[in-house]
Amino acid sequence: MKDLLLDYNVNPASIIEYEINNKVYKLTLEEIIDAYVASNSSSMFKTSLDKVIRSNPANIKQYFEQMGKLLLMANLSDNIDAFKKGF
């Protein structure tokens, strides 16, 4: 899947920053991919990424911003540092 991003000149090591409660969290696209691929949502993630690429590759960054936000929101009740170390 990371190779697919490179085909569209998107670097999997790109970092997205999120500010939540005055604290900044950073996730790379690669971390987001790995988290979803390792989860029960792998099929949904792959299917939705494919749809984004087919409809408008310019929206790839926005897609990852939203998927990363979902990861963070799903894990806010847990220790975020433990979450990030799990990648």
MARMAR-506393 format. One record per residue: residue in three letters; z, x, y of N, C-alpha, C, O in turn. Coordinates in steps of 0.001 Angstrom, whole numbers, padded with zeros to 6 digits, always signed. Atoms other than C-alpha are relative to their C-alpha. Layout:
ALAZXYZXYZXYZXY
...
//
This chain:
MET+000000+000830-001190+000000+000000+000000+000000+000877+001258-000572+000506+002283
LYS-000028-000908-001147+000670+002941+002314-001395+000535+000301-001749+000761+001459
ASP+001379-000451-000194-002897+004129+001748-000815-001041+000745-001686-000705+001548
LEU+000692+001082-000685-004117+000739+002906+000244+000078+001508-000670-000137+002304
LEU-000307-000138-001432-002341+001259+006226-000788+001152+000614-001313+001040+001722
LEU+000746-001157-000504-003950+004670+006614-001471-000341+000204-002117+000186+001109
ASP+001385+000443-000163-007337+002996+006131-000224-000684+001350-001337-000689+001876
TYR+000084+000681-001292-006571+001052+009326+000661+000817+001117+001054+000277+002151
ASN-000564-000931-000974-005234+004113+011183+001415-000373+000425+001793-000204+001584
VAL-001404+000323-000246-001636+002905+010895+000833+000994-000800+000693+001087-002020
ASN-000819-001016+000629+000872+005649+010143+001235-000643-000639+002043-001246+000068
PRO-001168+000584+000661+003439+004540+007511+001327+000580+000482+002378-000028+000282
ALA-001224-000616-000524+005949+006898+009146+000352-000512+001403+001360-000106+001982
SER-000278+000581-001318+005751+004920+012401+001356-000691-000016+001743-001305-001010
ILE-001346+000562-000115+009164+003776+013609-000025-001229+000892-000666-001256+001942
ILE-000195+001192-000807+010059+000334+014848+001489-000059+000329+002339+000085-000549
GLU-001393+000090-000437+013239-000029+016892+000375-001453+000253-000404-002229+000807
TYR-000541+001347-000212+015358-003173+016941+001348+000140+000687+002173+000961+000286
GLU-001301+000001-000648+018230-003830+019305+000718-001290-000378+000251-002394-000097
ILE-000810+001135+000420+020895-006080+017868+001435+000263+000443+002038+001271+000074
ASN-001369-000137-000512+024233-006599+019616+000222+001360+000670+001224+002032+000429
ASN-000067-001253-000765+023581-003608+021880-000022+001253-000868+000364+002327-000405
LYS+000138-001157+000873+022985-001313+018912-001456+000080-000443-002069-000933-000778
VAL+001402-000202+000356+019584+000172+018115-000089+000425-001470+000579+001361-001910
TYR+000289-000325+001390+018367+000206+014519-001465+000410-000081-002321-000162+000593
LYS+001369-000483+000152+015259+002095+013455-000407-000087-001461+000334+000318-002356
LEU+000587+000050+001336+013077+001422+010436-001431+000511+000094-002151+000200+001042
THR+001403-000400+000059+009844+003111+009492-000767-001074-000767-000179-001861-001509
LEU+000827+000935+000765+006953+001080+008144+000164+000268-001492+000173-000656-002305
GLU-000175-000395+001391+007420+003010+004918+001297-000579-000579+001313-001041-001720
GLU-001269+000582+000456+011063+001873+004662-000136-001508-000210+000400-002060-001172
ILE+000212+001444+000121+010002-001730+005228-000800-000301-001260-000449-001201-002022
ILE+000820+000188+001201+007310-001469+002548+000851+000204-001249+000838-000629-002155
ASP-000796-000314+001184+009692+000146+000066+001041-001079-000292+001271-001429-001449
ALA-001019+001037+000185+012375-002493+000639-000605-001263-000604-000029-001860-001513
TYR+000625+001219+000526+009993-005375+000013-000590+000210-001385-000508-000681-002230
VAL+000587-000274+001314+008229-003744-002931+001093+000021-001076+000859-000389-002212
ALA-001116-000066+000949+011618-003182-004591+000718-001337-000158+001589-001472-001018
SER-000719+001280+000018+012708-006769-003963-000750-001066-000788-001843-000836-001305
ASN+000647+001148+000638+011928-010145-005462-001108-000574+000870-001854-001448+000427
SER+001009+000498-000942+009695-010736-002421-001259+000858+000024-002082+000720+000930
SER+001119-000933+000020+007160-008079-003382-001352-000705+000046-002229-000320+000820
SER+001275+000719+000057+004364-010515-004204-000308-000683+001326-001438-000626+001812
MET+000183+000664-001293+004882-012508-000999-000375+001008+001081-001248+000750+001910
PHE+000265-001035-000995+004908-009320+001055-001439+000496-000109-002143+000592+000896
LYS+001359-000506+000216+001683-008008-000464-001053-001041+000387-002057-000714+001020
THR+000946+001074-000305-000077-011366-000155-000105-000233+001502-001203-000378+002040
SER+000027+000253-001441+000938-011886+003462-000597+001180+000762-001305+000975+001748
LEU+000612-001170-000649-000001-008308+004438-001517-000042-000175-002266+000237+000762
ASP+001441+000114+000253-003399-008811+002820-000640-001036+000923-001730-000804+001447
LYS+000525+001042-000887-003902-012021+004834-000068+000481+001445-001028+000184+002156
VAL+000000-000526-001360-002957-010274+008071-001168+000960+000189-001880+000896+001191
ILE+001080-000989-000092-005393-007448+007395-001369-000679+000003-002254-000299+000769
ARG+001295+000694+000074-008223-009815+006475-000284-000823+001257-001430-000906+001701
SER+000234+000864-001159-007709-012106+009460-000114+000791+001301-000993+000525+002121
ASN+000023-000770-001243-006954-009572+012188+000827+001266-000160+002040+001238+000045
PRO-000732-001251+000203-006030-005944+011462+000821+000446+001218+001762+001228+001079
ALA-000755-000371-001201-004801-005612+015048+001430-000541-000045+002286-000087+000715
ASN-001331+000598+000094-001776-007713+014027+000911+000695-001007+002014+000217-001270
ILE-000805-000698+001006-000502-005207+011451+001351+000418+000583+002381+000236-000066
LYS-001260-000449-000593+002121-003792+013820+000953-001179+000200+002141-001070-000102
GLN-000836+001180-000214+003408-007260+014731+000548-000513-001343+001703-000932-001427
TYR-000440+000409+001331+003575-008146+011032+001211+000828-000437+002218+000281-000887
PHE-001104-000867+000411+005781-005134+010322+001229-000176+000883+002355-000066+000398
GLU-001144+000272-000869+007959-005851+013346+000772-001214-000507+002001-001195-000566
GLN-000642+001223+000484+008654-009332+011994+000643+000195-001375+001747-000294-001617
MET-000552-000222+001339+009175-008214+008393+001236+000902+000069+002191+000697-000680
GLY-001169-000853-000195+011570-005479+009535+001166-000792+000570+002316-000602+000174
LYS-001038+000849-000586+013464-008006+011620+000646-000865-001084+001864-001041-001099
LEU-000539+000792+001112+013837-010198+008526+000932+000833-000880+001987+000358-001299
LEU-000856-000878+000799+015231-007248+006572+001347+000218+000675+002397+000120+000040
LEU-001253-000247-000719+017785-006488+009247+000871-001244+000058+002079-001166-000163
MET-000768+001234-000098+018829-010098+009694+000624-000355-001350+001754-000842-001405
ALA-000508+000304+001334+019237-010518+005940+001159+000908-000387+001959+000563-001257
ASN-001016-000976+000369+021502-007490+005820+001065+000215+001065+001888+001121+000931
LEU-000988-000190-001060+023562-007886+008987+001429-000201-000487+002353+000412+000048
SER-001352+000219+000488+026534-009131+007033+000501+001204-000800+001704+001366-001006
ASP-000355-001225+000714+026465-005869+005077+000028+001159+000973-000368+001022+002130
ASN-000014-001208-000813+026963-002394+006401-001427+000525+000132-002035+000910-000867
ILE+001397-000385-000217+023601-001462+007956-000264+001448-000408-001362+001765-000865
ASP+000222-001380+000391+024093+002241+007313-000145+000113-001520-000958+000898-002008
ALA+000145+000007+001459+024581+001574+003590-001356-000562-000388-001975-000099-001346
PHE+001308+000600+000225+021455-000585+003718-001112+001041+000188-002006+001164-000649
LYS+001049-000980-000275+019362+002174+005276+000025+001142-001005-001029+001680-001343
LYS-000096-001073+000987+020670+004775+002794-000602-000410-001325-000953+000441-002142
GLY+000544+000492+001251+019400+002556-000004-001490+000174-000135-002046-000074-001205
PHE+001457-000158+000072+015789+003312+000855-000372+001247-000730-001557+001541-000886
//
